[in-house]
Amino acid sequence: MFKSLRTDVIDQVLVITLDRPKANAIDAATSLEMYQAVMQLEQNSQLRAGVITGAGERFFSAGWDLKAAASGEAADGDFGPGGFAGITELFHRTKPLIAAVNGLALGGGFELALACDLILASEEAEFGLPEVKLGLVADSGGMLRLPRVMPRAIALELLLTGRRISAVEAAGWGVVNQVLALSDLLPKAIELGRAIATSAPLSVAAVLEVTSATESFGVAEGFAKIRSGSLKYYPKIASSEDAIEGVASFSEKRAPQWKGR
């Protein structure tokens, strides 16, 4: 179905593998395919989380396909409804995405990882935003997201110099959740997806919704937002069938049967 991706369903986890030798670079067509794959995740009630990884052991993704760029592709910045890589401007997702970074995540590859909710990295992984060395800027989320997940001064250093950081340094700054041996990377990402799948779907959607809607707010502003009634999923939680089921299953010492409502 896809030319640049492979998709596999493992239990309730959709594994999306970016497969464009040699560097898993991303063009407009690949961005559209990634968007379509993530929308399959969103629309399938049997799927509860997604994992995005790269084929091979050297590159997660080298970012924007510069050959396509040189030909004038997406000169207007149009990479489809999800933005570059299909998800960098795909807001209001209800199901978590886990980046399993198996190698170099450079430029748009790093921005793809940053657009995910959780990042696991192999010991060989490196991260960098070299756009300034090419007369460009990291405008597919790098300039916006990186200063929010690591100290501003360090984020600016990376953005202004293009310096790469190792997986260990990225974890030290809180960018990466875990650093793992390459052989353990994908199994651990799938295990994390399975753990998410044991949680109530509506609760997971509400967590993503609230954290996204309030991440730039102070605590008082955040409380005002979640009490405002303007959110879609959070107001449904207290009276949901899943909340009733969660309490009942805990009392009865059994596994809950979630309905997502």
Helices and strands as residue ranges (DSSP letters): E 5-10, E 13-18, H 28-43, E 49-54, E 59-61, H 66-70, G 84-86, E 97-101, E 104-106, H 108-115, E 118-122, E 126-128, G 131-134, H 142-149, H 152-161, E 165-166, H 167-172, E 178-180, H 182-197, H 201-214, H 219-226, G 234-236, H 241-251
